[in-house]
Amino acid sequence: GFGASIFTTLIGWFTNNLYACIPFIIISCIPLGVINVISIAMICDCLDFLELKTGFRDNALGAACQGFINKIGNAFATSGIVIMYMIIGLEPSQMLSSTAVVSALEMPANLRFAMFTLVSIVPGISMLLCAIPMFFYGFKNTKERVASEEEPQVDVKKTYIGMLKSRPFIMAALSGILISGQLQFGSLNQYLYKNYFENTGLGAIGTIANYLPMAIMIFFMPKLVKKFGKKELCGFGTFFSALAAILMYFVVPHCDRLSSGPVVFMLFTFIIGFGYSFVSITNWAIITDVIDYQEYKTGIRSESAVYAVYTFCRNLGQTLADT
């Protein structure tokens, strides 16, 4: 991944041809995809270790932590993009202008050069400085307390046929597509802040309003799951957020878009984020139930395959939303 990122940058410098960079961009995505799938599959390993150390297994708590960390990563990524734009001389108020988004070729050459350099080389540097040292640290300090099979018997065909016949997995996959698509559509709020409310500073406030409920609810979610159940909480959160979004559609246009409008919009964003926190935190715990159900029906426990397909569905939702 690091090598492909460096090659992408060098080719862009010397050829000034984006199409020549495409193969290396694709290659750099391969290790990122592998890391993404494996890291998600390792959630079950973390839960196993927690059960080994404490004597009890709390899937809801593990999923809550995973969901919260994902959102923290999204927030850091958004902040990083803003910082990158500021480094290359693009003012925050111009980030959503037509020059920056639609007509990149109209940018000055030095601005395009700086933006390309940051976008292409930052992922490689991140992998080199973060992923590799942390991998070797975990490799050195991790002990395999439960011996694995020397030659694990994996029936790939039976595993994926079992997933296609599993109604819980089908519903989880569809929900993954919709959840990721909804999150990706949320990025369009940046255009709303600039063109409707005429205040690009609302972007940071909107991010806080959306993710703050999750940071609060993560401490209460395990007890709520034990009392009401994961499926029930997901249903409640989805209905609550949908109802709040429908009300926002009718209420916000009647507010003054430069004074009361932003305040009301942020209030509804917080309410929608509160409902969505039930879904975002518990959906990973539901995947562990899906894995258990598939093992019960087929006799095969394939955590990595289930997480891989579920991750693919989430990425598919993002792609469809972008399209």
Legacy VTK file of the C-alpha trace (Angstrom):
# vtk DataFile Version 3.0
C-alpha trace
ASCII
DATASET POLYDATA
POINTS 323 float
0.000 0.000 0.000
2.802 2.400 0.859
4.729 1.508 -2.300
1.691 1.946 -4.553
0.951 5.303 -2.948
4.499 6.532 -3.553
4.451 5.314 -7.169
1.139 7.097 -7.715
2.629 10.350 -6.486
5.786 10.030 -8.593
3.864 9.161 -11.758
1.561 12.115 -11.231
4.560 14.422 -10.807
6.408 13.312 -13.925
3.555 12.559 -16.340
0.825 14.972 -15.187
-1.573 12.259 -16.375
-4.281 11.050 -14.029
-5.074 7.986 -16.151
-1.505 6.722 -15.714
-2.071 6.773 -11.944
-5.283 4.719 -11.946
-3.600 1.251 -11.825
-1.516 2.257 -8.818
-4.524 3.799 -7.099
-6.345 0.486 -7.512
-3.332 -1.444 -6.216
-3.068 0.810 -3.166
-6.738 0.046 -2.354
-6.158 -3.722 -2.233
-4.184 -3.835 1.053
-6.534 -1.273 2.571
-9.476 -3.506 1.735
-7.745 -6.573 3.190
-6.900 -4.683 6.379
-10.474 -3.441 6.640
-11.979 -6.919 6.365
-9.486 -8.572 8.719
-9.750 -5.839 11.353
-13.533 -6.227 11.445
-13.265 -10.013 11.679
-10.915 -9.578 14.645
-13.770 -8.087 16.671
-14.794 -11.642 17.510
-11.233 -12.394 18.610
-11.352 -9.385 20.929
-14.652 -10.594 22.379
-13.156 -14.063 22.873
-10.219 -12.535 24.727
-12.547 -10.450 26.887
-14.512 -13.586 27.746
-11.275 -15.427 28.564
-10.096 -12.676 30.913
-13.372 -11.745 32.601
-15.488 -14.889 32.352
-18.384 -13.247 30.502
-19.067 -12.262 26.902
-20.663 -8.928 26.071
-21.200 -8.640 22.326
-23.140 -5.391 22.724
-20.267 -3.656 24.505
-17.738 -4.781 21.914
-19.944 -3.632 19.062
-20.613 -0.328 20.806
-16.896 0.359 21.111
-16.312 -0.631 17.478
-19.096 1.623 16.210
-17.923 4.547 18.321
-14.318 4.166 17.151
-15.498 4.105 13.525
-17.320 7.398 13.993
-14.311 8.940 15.720
-12.241 7.882 12.717
-14.749 9.520 10.366
-14.583 12.729 12.368
-10.779 12.735 12.291
-10.837 12.065 8.541
-13.132 15.026 7.952
-10.920 17.250 10.077
-7.856 15.982 8.228
-9.374 16.884 4.856
-10.080 20.405 6.079
-6.509 20.744 7.338
-5.133 19.442 4.032
-7.122 22.026 2.108
-5.870 24.781 4.388
-2.262 23.622 3.963
-2.443 23.949 0.188
-3.956 27.411 0.444
-7.634 26.680 -0.143
-9.714 28.644 2.341
-12.452 26.764 4.218
-15.051 29.078 2.651
-13.860 27.997 -0.805
-13.808 24.250 -0.177
-17.281 23.768 -1.567
-17.042 26.288 -4.373
-17.503 25.210 -7.960
-13.816 25.878 -8.614
-12.753 23.392 -5.932
-15.292 20.661 -6.566
-16.605 20.847 -10.116
-13.889 22.523 -12.187
-10.633 21.280 -10.730
-8.823 21.932 -14.051
-9.439 25.652 -13.571
-7.293 25.637 -10.442
-3.818 27.113 -10.618
-1.211 24.504 -11.485
0.540 24.789 -8.128
-2.778 24.259 -6.296
-3.571 21.126 -8.328
-0.042 19.852 -7.769
-0.230 20.349 -3.997
-3.690 18.772 -3.744
-2.683 15.735 -5.791
0.462 15.267 -3.706
-1.414 15.321 -0.415
-4.269 13.086 -1.589
-1.929 10.474 -3.088
0.892 10.350 -0.561
-0.915 10.826 2.763
-2.539 7.318 2.724
0.856 5.711 2.118
2.547 7.660 4.888
-0.340 6.823 7.234
0.085 3.107 6.553
3.840 3.296 7.017
3.785 5.287 10.255
0.707 3.728 11.878
-0.326 0.362 10.480
3.040 -1.372 10.197
4.416 -0.534 13.699
1.091 -1.401 15.314
0.963 -4.704 13.425
4.376 -5.795 14.674
3.547 -4.598 18.188
0.415 -6.740 18.215
2.244 -9.664 16.615
4.937 -9.584 19.293
2.629 -9.200 22.273
-0.190 -11.561 21.257
-0.244 -15.173 22.404
-2.459 -17.856 20.900
-4.027 -19.458 23.950
-6.425 -21.647 21.993
-4.638 -23.699 19.361
-6.069 -23.480 15.863
-6.593 -26.440 13.589
-3.448 -27.326 11.698
-5.389 -27.648 8.453
-8.764 -25.930 8.866
-11.463 -27.476 6.709
-13.246 -24.658 4.889
-16.079 -25.337 2.455
-16.327 -21.996 0.649
-19.292 -23.009 -1.489
-21.323 -24.248 1.465
-20.409 -21.153 3.478
-21.683 -18.652 0.915
-24.745 -20.723 0.009
-25.543 -20.764 3.724
-25.319 -16.987 3.824
-27.650 -16.604 0.850
-30.209 -18.859 2.572
-29.934 -17.016 5.885
-32.701 -14.443 6.243
-30.947 -12.698 9.161
-27.812 -12.282 7.032
-29.781 -11.000 4.015
-31.486 -8.398 6.190
-28.181 -7.403 7.803
-26.563 -7.012 4.379
-29.429 -4.858 3.085
-29.354 -2.734 6.223
-25.594 -2.307 5.787
-26.164 -0.931 2.274
-28.841 1.480 3.496
-26.923 2.590 6.593
-23.749 3.386 4.676
-25.730 5.083 1.931
-27.480 7.279 4.480
-24.165 8.266 6.044
-22.710 9.108 2.642
-25.725 11.254 1.789
-25.049 13.117 5.023
-21.929 14.587 3.446
-24.233 16.638 1.194
-25.020 18.746 4.255
-21.795 20.620 3.494
-23.417 22.030 0.371
-26.501 22.883 2.402
-24.413 24.834 4.913
-22.732 26.856 2.183
-25.507 27.438 -0.345
-28.631 27.516 1.834
-27.561 28.674 5.283
-24.573 30.592 3.831
-22.383 29.568 6.753
-19.604 27.019 6.119
-18.708 27.077 9.814
-21.792 24.964 10.500
-19.928 21.900 9.210
-18.014 21.345 12.451
-21.126 21.976 14.564
-23.106 19.547 12.445
-20.491 16.823 12.921
-20.612 17.292 16.687
-24.412 17.327 16.732
-24.508 14.096 14.740
-21.922 12.102 16.708
-22.303 13.500 20.236
-25.425 11.371 20.949
-23.422 8.266 20.107
-20.646 9.263 22.484
-23.276 9.625 25.218
-25.307 6.500 24.451
-22.304 4.176 24.289
-22.239 4.096 28.102
-25.917 3.100 28.376
-26.227 0.763 25.397
-25.120 -2.518 27.083
-27.792 -2.183 29.785
-30.433 -1.155 27.244
-29.586 -4.162 25.084
-29.956 -6.527 28.024
-33.298 -5.006 28.930
-34.932 -4.532 25.512
-32.859 -6.497 22.981
-30.722 -5.497 20.018
-33.405 -5.971 17.360
-35.914 -3.896 19.286
-33.444 -1.051 19.848
-32.488 -0.992 16.155
-36.145 -0.803 15.168
-36.833 1.972 17.657
-33.786 3.987 16.587
-34.619 3.672 12.885
-38.229 4.755 13.396
-37.220 7.611 15.700
-34.629 8.991 13.257
-36.961 8.645 10.269
-39.739 10.492 12.088
-37.357 13.282 13.114
-36.051 13.604 9.538
-39.607 13.887 8.152
-40.460 16.574 10.708
-37.258 18.440 9.839
-38.276 18.433 6.167
-41.479 20.318 7.003
-40.199 22.546 9.840
-36.802 23.898 8.692
-38.018 25.556 5.425
-40.409 27.706 7.481
-37.553 29.085 9.603
-35.366 32.020 8.684
-32.441 30.375 6.885
-29.868 32.838 8.210
-30.927 33.083 11.864
-33.294 30.487 13.359
-32.904 27.991 10.515
-29.392 26.779 11.417
-30.359 26.407 15.086
-33.440 24.328 14.297
-31.502 22.261 11.756
-28.777 21.445 14.300
-31.406 20.527 16.888
-32.985 18.066 14.476
-29.525 16.761 13.522
-28.875 15.976 17.184
-32.252 14.231 17.512
-31.641 12.181 14.352
-28.166 11.310 15.622
-29.708 10.128 18.902
-31.977 7.680 17.090
-29.261 6.571 14.726
-26.893 5.853 17.630
-29.052 2.811 18.518
-28.575 1.441 15.012
-24.914 2.326 14.611
-23.830 0.833 17.929
-25.888 -2.352 17.917
-25.630 -3.365 14.251
-22.161 -4.864 14.773
-23.454 -6.877 17.721
-26.248 -8.187 15.501
-23.637 -9.474 13.048
-22.257 -11.744 15.763
-25.794 -13.115 16.204
-25.970 -13.670 12.443
-22.733 -15.667 12.642
-24.124 -17.759 15.497
-27.341 -18.385 13.541
-25.453 -19.502 10.450
-23.382 -21.893 12.553
-26.595 -23.257 14.050
-28.165 -23.819 10.616
-25.132 -25.050 8.635
-22.659 -26.273 11.246
-20.030 -23.924 9.803
-18.754 -20.878 11.676
-17.112 -18.478 9.256
-16.690 -15.119 10.924
-14.306 -13.735 8.324
-16.639 -14.566 5.396
-19.663 -12.957 7.051
-17.750 -9.834 8.029
-16.165 -9.643 4.567
-19.508 -9.709 2.755
-21.081 -7.326 5.263
-18.185 -4.888 4.818
-18.584 -5.175 1.047
-22.287 -4.330 1.388
-21.479 -1.231 3.421
-18.943 -0.098 0.830
-21.501 -0.829 -1.889
-23.952 1.458 -0.110
-21.391 4.257 -0.093
-20.718 3.744 -3.796
-24.424 3.794 -4.689
-24.910 6.945 -2.625
-22.004 8.671 -4.385
-23.417 7.633 -7.740
LINES 1 324
323 0 1 2 3 4 5 6 7 8 9 10 11 12 13 14 15 16 17 18 19 20 21 22 23 24 25 26 27 28 29 30 31 32 33 34 35 36 37 38 39 40 41 42 43 44 45 46 47 48 49 50 51 52 53 54 55 56 57 58 59 60 61 62 63 64 65 66 67 68 69 70 71 72 73 74 75 76 77 78 79 80 81 82 83 84 85 86 87 88 89 90 91 92 93 94 95 96 97 98 99 100 101 102 103 104 105 106 107 108 109 110 111 112 113 114 115 116 117 118 119 120 121 122 123 124 125 126 127 128 129 130 131 132 133 134 135 136 137 138 139 140 141 142 143 144 145 146 147 148 149 150 151 152 153 154 155 156 157 158 159 160 161 162 163 164 165 166 167 168 169 170 171 172 173 174 175 176 177 178 179 180 181 182 183 184 185 186 187 188 189 190 191 192 193 194 195 196 197 198 199 200 201 202 203 204 205 206 207 208 209 210 211 212 213 214 215 216 217 218 219 220 221 222 223 224 225 226 227 228 229 230 231 232 233 234 235 236 237 238 239 240 241 242 243 244 245 246 247 248 249 250 251 252 253 254 255 256 257 258 259 260 261 262 263 264 265 266 267 268 269 270 271 272 273 274 275 276 277 278 279 280 281 282 283 284 285 286 287 288 289 290 291 292 293 294 295 296 297 298 299 300 301 302 303 304 305 306 307 308 309 310 311 312 313 314 315 316 317 318 319 320 321 322
